[in-house]
Amino acid sequence: MSKVKVKNYNDFCPQQLFLYGTYREDGTPNFGLFCWFSYLHAPELKDEGAGMGVMACIGGEKLTKDLIRKNGVFSANLVTEELLPLADYYGIVGGREHEDKMRFSPTVEKGIVLNVPTIAESPLSMELQVFQEIHLESGSDVFLCKIMGETMREDLTDKDVPFIDRFKSVNQVLSGGEMRYVSMDGRDLGAWGEPMKSLKS
Ligand SMILES: Cc1cc2nc3c(=O)[nH]c(=O)nc-3n(C[C@H](O)[C@H](O)[C@H](O)COP(=O)(O)O)c2cc1C
């Protein structure tokens, strides 16, 4: 099969979705949906457990970015199929523009190490502390972070169960391309803005 020259976005290079959690000034949580997220090594991390940190690219000015800058900390909660309607809503509805954004809420817990809101229904939550912000262009910034704490669904730590079985039990959601959500086993989970329609007000 020959290949053709294309101008691609990131279609066919799917990315996992995370809900970033921050506290507003009044102590209430805010969540936003993000996928431009990956791992990194840096000298600042050499004394940390696995020596590994994360990078989060946030485009545009938005409440999550305001609060990350103000607090210096946030959580990243892995999105599953169960969480998708809520995650989709948090990706479509802006916190700056909608005071009542959090009228739909997961079960919010406090981080084990940092003062960040985490999501009980998410199988994996990271507590992140920013050690550098890189300004790329107007509205586009990358936050380099230390992983200060991490919690995981207990059954996922049971090494007597083969990794692949634990992995499949997570039911992660990918942002697959063409502004659609896909499951890890290749099912279409709808276009951005569709899953949120099942939320009841
Ligand atoms: C599938 C999906 C993925 C997204 N990924 C990102 C991302 O990686 N970076 C970003 O800046 N915004 C991303 N967004 C947009 C934010 O979720 C959106 O701006 C949201 O309003 C942020 O919440 P906030 O306004 O409460 O901060 C994504 C939206 C969707 C639907």
The ligand as a Gaussian input file, in Angstrom:
#p B3LYP/6-31G(d) Opt

LIG

0 1
 C      -11.413000      16.015000      23.620000
 C      -10.897000      17.330000      24.129000
 C       -9.555000      17.474000      24.417000
 C       -9.031000      18.719000      24.857000
 N       -7.691000      18.845000      25.093000
 C       -7.188000      20.064000      25.417000
 C       -5.760000      20.238000      25.597000
 O       -4.965000      19.290000      25.555000
 N       -5.295000      21.503000      25.835000
 C       -6.146000      22.569000      25.944000
 O       -5.683000      23.685000      26.173000
 N       -7.496000      22.423000      25.843000
 C       -8.031000      21.202000      25.581000
 N       -9.388000      21.050000      25.443000
 C      -10.284000      22.202000      25.694000
 C      -10.591000      22.399000      27.197000
 O      -11.115000      21.213000      27.785000
 C      -11.609000      23.533000      27.338000
 O      -10.972000      24.747000      26.987000
 C      -12.264000      23.641000      28.715000
 O      -13.159000      24.727000      28.698000
 C      -11.240000      23.829000      29.841000
 O      -11.903000      23.977000      31.072000
 P      -11.888000      25.385000      31.859000
 O      -12.488000      26.424000      30.915000
 O      -12.734000      25.149000      33.060000
 O      -10.468000      25.658000      32.151000
 C       -9.916000      19.825000      25.030000
 C      -11.287000      19.653000      24.765000
 C      -11.778000      18.433000      24.322000
 C      -13.254000      18.287000      24.024000

